[in-house]
Amino acid sequence: MRCRTAGGYQRTHAGTGRQPYAARAFFLKYADRILFGADLLPEVEMYRLYYRFLETADEYFEFPLMLAAGRWNIYGIFLPDDVLRKSTGKMR
């Protein structure tokens, strides 16, 4: 997933999943400027991982989609429903 901001795009799970407080603050501040998108095939497991990252406060879980870029775990950022609706276009 990438975040489009005034400065360009940012891959959310790659860096922000390891910095949950900053990521959450970023999403809350720029909710009107973020749009969900994925550069992977639309598979159920991919969406489960993104939902877990965006919707839960789960701590230090595997994000296997990133194995090619690094082997680290990430944290959920527990976004409120109004921010999820804005940034995901009502995925639920």
C-alpha positions in Angstrom: 0.0 0.0 0.0 1.2 3.5 -0.8 0.2 6.8 0.7 0.0 9.7 -1.7 1.0 12.9 0.0 2.1 16.4 -1.2 5.6 15.0 -1.3 4.7 11.9 -3.3 4.0 8.3 -2.4 4.9 6.4 0.7 4.8 2.7 1.2 2.8 2.3 4.4 3.6 -1.2 5.7 7.3 -1.0 4.7 8.4 1.8 7.1 5.3 2.9 9.0 4.5 -0.6 10.2 7.6 -0.4 12.3 6.7 3.1 13.6 3.1 2.7 14.6 2.7 6.0 16.6 4.1 8.1 13.8 2.1 6.1 11.2 -1.1 6.6 13.1 -0.5 10.3 13.5 0.2 10.6 9.8 -3.0 8.8 8.9 -5.1 10.9 11.3 -3.6 14.2 10.0 -3.8 13.4 6.3 -6.8 11.1 6.1 -8.3 13.3 3.3 -5.2 12.8 1.2 -4.6 9.1 1.6 -6.0 6.5 -0.8 -5.6 2.7 -0.3 -3.9 0.9 -3.1 -1.9 -2.3 -3.5 0.7 -3.4 -6.0 0.0 -7.0 -5.3 -2.5 -9.4 -6.7 -5.8 -9.0 -5.0 -5.8 -12.1 -2.8 -7.7 -12.7 0.4 -4.5 -13.1 2.5 -3.2 -9.8 1.2 -6.3 -8.0 2.3 -6.2 -9.7 5.7 -2.7 -8.4 6.3 -3.6 -4.9 5.3 -6.8 -4.9 7.4 -4.7 -6.2 10.4 -2.2 -3.4 9.9 -4.8 -0.6 9.5 -7.6 -1.8 11.9 -5.9 -3.4 14.9 -3.5 -2.6 17.6 -1.8 -5.9 17.3 1.8 -5.8 18.2 4.8 -7.3 16.4 3.2 -9.6 13.9 4.7 -11.1 10.7 4.1 -9.3 7.4 5.3 -12.0 5.0 4.6 -9.9 1.9 7.7 -7.9 2.8 10.1 -10.8 2.9 11.7 -9.7 -0.3 12.5 -6.3 1.2 13.4 -7.3 4.7 12.5 -9.7 7.5 10.9 -7.7 10.2 7.6 -7.6 12.0 5.2 -4.7 12.1 2.6 -3.2 14.4 -1.1 -2.4 13.8 -2.0 1.3 13.8 -5.7 1.0 15.0 -7.3 3.6 12.8 -10.7 5.0 13.7 -13.6 4.1 11.4 -13.9 7.6 9.9 -10.3 7.5 8.8 -10.6 4.0 7.4 -13.6 5.1 5.4 -11.7 8.1 4.0 -8.5 6.3 3.1 -9.9 3.0 1.9 -13.0 4.2 0.2 -15.3 2.1 2.4 -13.5 -1.2 2.0 -15.9 -2.8 4.6 
